[in-house]
Amino acid sequence: MAMQLRVTGKQMDVGESLRTHIEGTLTTLVGKYFGNGIEAHAVISREAHRYTCDLQVHVGRGILMQASEKDSDVYQAADRAAERIAKRMRRYKRRLTAHNVNGKDRVEQAIEARSYVLAPEPEDHDDTAHEHLDGQPVVVAEMATEIPTLTVGEAVMRMDLAELPTLMFRNSAHGGLNVVYRRNDGHIGWIDPRQNGASA
C-alpha cells in the first residue's frame, strides 16, 4: 500500500523511530480497509509531561478522518489516535467504499466558498479594538474551502469521521444548503431551511 505520511513536531524534534512506528501502525490498522493510496499527517506536541498526537488521514475523495490523543508516552498517544480512526473506519467501511466508487460525479458539484476565523469578543465590552467601526468582528484568517454535495447520511458520516461539531453541505436530493451538527444530548441535528418540508 502506498502511504504518504508526514510527521511534524510542534516545538519538538520527531525522530525517524517515531515516524516509522506511526507509519507501521497506520499501515496495519488502515491498510486492511483501504488498499489505495492514503495520505496522513501526524502532528506531535508536548506540554509538560504529556504528548499529544493530532492525526489526519485522507482516505478518498474529500474524506478526512481526524483523531487526537494524549498520553505520557508519545508512542501510546500515536497508537490510540490511529486506533480511534480505525474504529470509525470499521463502522463506515461499506459506505466509504461505496463513496469512493460512486462519488466521482458529486465531487465536481462542490460549491467553492470562503472560510473565516473571527477574533473572539473582548472581555471588556467597552474596548472597540476588536471591532470595525460598523460593529463587525475582526477577521483574523481567511481560507478557501468547498461545500460538498452529499446525502444527509454521508454528511453525518463525514462529520463523525473528522470529529467535527458541525458540517455544512449541499443536499444531493434538492441542491439546497443544509447543516448537520452534534447536539448536547448526543443526537445529531439536521437543519434544512426549505419551507415545503419535503424529505431528503
N, C-alpha and C positions, 0 to 999 in steps of 0.2 A: 504494500500500500504506500503510495507516495504522499507523505505528510510534510507540509511546510510549517515548521514550528519556530516561533520567535520567543525567546525567554529574556525578559528585561528585568533588571534590578532597579528598584526605585531607591536611590540614595544608598545603594549597596552593590557589591560585586557578586555576580552569579557565576559559579564555576561550571565547567563542562560536565562534571559529575551530575549536578542537579539537572542540567539540560537533558542529558542522556536518560536520566531517571524519568523525567516528565514525558519525554518522547516515548519511552518504552511503556509507561503506564497508559498513555493515550492510545497507543497502537493496540495494546491488549484490550482495553475497555471499549474503544470506539471503533477499532478496525473490524471487529466481528459484525458490526451493524452496517458500516459503510465502507465498501472496498474502493470507492472512487477517491480522488484527491481531496484532502481535508486541509484547511488552513487553521492554525491555532496560535494563540498568543497568550503567554503567561506573564503576569507582572508580579514580581516578588518584592514585598516591602517588609521592613522590620520596625517595630515600635517597642521599645524596652526589650522584654524577653519573649515577645510573641511575633511570629511571622504571619503574614497574610499572603495568600495566593489568589489573585484575581485571574480567572481563566476564561478565555473566549474561544469558542470553536465554531467555525463556519463549515457546515456540513452539506450545503447545497444552495440552490438558487434562493438567495435572500434569507436563508435560515441561519440565525445567530443563536448560539447557546452560550449562557454565561453562568458562572458559579464563583463564589468567593468563600474561602475557608480560612480560619485562623488556628494556629497551633504553636506550641513552644518548639516543635520540631518542624523545620521547613519542608522535609520530605512528607511528613504526615499531612501538613496543610495542602500540599500539592495533590497527594493521593486522594484526600477527601473531596477536594474540588472536582477532580476527574471522576470520582465515583458518583457525585451528585449529577454530573452531566450524563454519565452512562445510565443512571437510574431513569432519567427523563427520556433518554433515547429508547430504552426498553418499553416505556409506556407508550411512546408515539411512533415506534418503528414502522408499523404498517402505513400510517398516514404520512410519515416523512418520505417513505419510498414512493408512495403514490404521488406526493407533491413533486418529487424530483422527476418523475416520469411525465406527469400531466401538467406541470406548472409553467411550461415554456411560454405559452401564449400570454398568460397573465402577467409575467414579468415585464413585458413590453407595455402593459397598460398601467404601470405605476405612475402616480402623479408626482411631478417634481415640486418640491416645496423648500421653504427655509425654516430652520430651527433656530430658536433664540434662547440664550441664557440671560435671565434678568437679575440684576443686583437685588439682594433682599432689602426689605423695608428697614430703615434705620430704627434703632430703639428709641431715639429721641425724635419724636414725630415733628418737632419744630425745625429740625435740620433738613434743609432742602438740597443738600449736596448730592443726594442720590436720586433726585428727580429733575426732569426737564421742566422748563417754565410752564408747559401745558399739563403738568401733573403726571406725565407718563414715567414709568420706571426706566432706569438706565440699562441699556443692553450691554452686557459685558462680553458676550460671544455670539457669533452668528455662523451657521454652517448649512451646507446643502444637505437635503435629506430627500427621501422618497416615501410616498404614502402608497403601500402596496394594495393591489386588488386581491381580495381574499373572500372566502366564505366566513361566516361567523365562527364556525368550528376551527378553521385554520387560524383565524385571528387569536382565538383563545389559546391554541397550541403554541403559536409564536410568542405570545405574551408569557406563557408558562416556561417555555424553553429558555427565553432570555431573562427570566426573572424580573420582568418589567411590572410596574404598578398599573400601567395603562397603555393602550395601543390604539392609535387611530388608523383606520383602513377604509378603503373604498369597497363597499359591499358588492360582490360579484353578481348578486341576484338582481340589483336595480341600479348600480352605479353611484349611489349616494354615499356620502361620508358617514361613517359610524365609528363608535368608540366602545371598546371593551375595557373593563377595569376591575381591580380586586376590591371587594367590599370588606368592611371591618368584620363582618360576620363569617368570612371565609368563602362566601359565594362569589360568583363572577357577575358583575353588572354589564348590561349591554345598552348603549344609547343609540337609538335610530330616530333621527329627527323628522322622519316622514309623518305626515298627518293622517294618511289613509289607513295606517295600522296593518298593512299587508305583511305577511310573514316572509322571512328570507330563507 
